[in-house]
Amino acid sequence: MWKGRFQQETSQLVQAYGESVSFDWRLYDQDIRGSIAHAGGLLRAGILTQEEFDAIRSGLEEIRHEIEHGDFEFKTALEDVHMNIEAELTRRIGPAGAKLHTARSRNDQVATDVRLYCKDAAAMLQADARQLQRALIEAAERAADAVVPGYTHLQRGQPVLFAHHLLAYVEMLERDLGRLRDAAQRADVMPLGSGALAGSTIILDREAVAKKLGFSAVTQNTMDAVSDRDFIAELLFTIALCGVHLSRLSEDIILWSSAEFGFVTLSDAHTTGSSLMPQKKNPDVAELTRGKTGRLIGNLVALLTLIKGLPMTYNRDLQEDKEPLFDTVDTLLGSLRAFADMMPHVQPKKERMRAAAIQGFSTATDLADYLVRKGLPFRDAHEVVGKAVALGVESERDLSEMSLKELQGFSAVIENDVFDCLTLEGSVAARNHQGGTAPEQVLKQAANARKLLQS
Ligand code: ARG
């Protein structure tokens, strides 16, 4: 492609070191779409005749068809996907193919291809994140009014509905979806027409090319346009954070399925056994998802580090943006799909949940709130309940197992109605406000989340 200036061939070693086609071949569809749109610009500018344009378009479509059917041979000697496709096109259609690279550089070409890829990837990820939300909402609805301990510091805190806990992840995914939309919007600007860095003396109608490619806008500074990879960094951050959310869900599933918690059973199809210990049933999907999050974070850090020291404008370093990008997108798609597949088969063990929720004085805050409603300042109420809990610890009884007389020994304002707030159902139902864990509220949350699935 640059034989004019050079007397020597690129060394074999440098070819192997510098080629990117072994991974950027995946951009073939974006590259072909970009080339057809660019050829349209050249046609309107009078650089190509209609016949030449037609030959380019049908030649590229033929190549796409062959790639999709595994009949196309990518050559590492041709370095990257862009040169492989262009060289093969020119081999097939002759001089018209050689005109395609007019007013274009691989620098604006690759930036355009990767932006198209990011838009496509964000759309796929959004669809899969929605599927996981659906699976979580359905799991929440199936769990109905099952009560579990809610934890802080991984110590039993207050009883909550299991559904409430599951719907927390639907909220997290909703924020991830918003960030994916933002990332797609940032990618939705077309750099094509920026040339190598300074623009081109052959003036094309960039707006028209952008429209053909489905971009909402064109870039405003050619130098920035060929070197900007912010849109990849944003997508990698968005995906890494979504991965962090899935990792936390993984950790919950791993804990819940342990014998120590015993809150859920996982299906055989989503677990593995041990080659040595016959009794084992391991939560591999959750463990792998938790583990893969490390790659997502690593890829984000790799990209930021890649960009930080680059002088303007394009530098070959930027070729290193693609592997982290592809790996991150593939990894999150895999995790979202595995979780959406697993969640419908996560069976809550409601009796175990209930038994755990009753233990650990989980209604202590309810008793303090009760005393507040009877007129005690909260700090005093806190102390009263603390003393009652100390008795409970000593005599190995829950607050609800104490007699009215005993409780009145801690505070005279306590009456027979105290027992309503010491039961799990009473405790949960009392948190009847927007976002609270009362069954009525959780049902509302699930219904609202269902509406989001349509959008
Ligand atoms: N394979 C290159 C990349 O991924 C394409 C752009 C190459 N441009 C250049 N001037 N060598 O960045």
Boltz pocket constraint, residues with backbone or C-beta under 6 A from the ligand:
constraints:
  - pocket:
      binder: B
      contacts: [[A, 20], [A, 24], [A, 80], [A, 106], [A, 107], [A, 110], [A, 314], [A, 315], [A, 316], [A, 318], [A, 319], [A, 320]]
      max_distance: 6.0
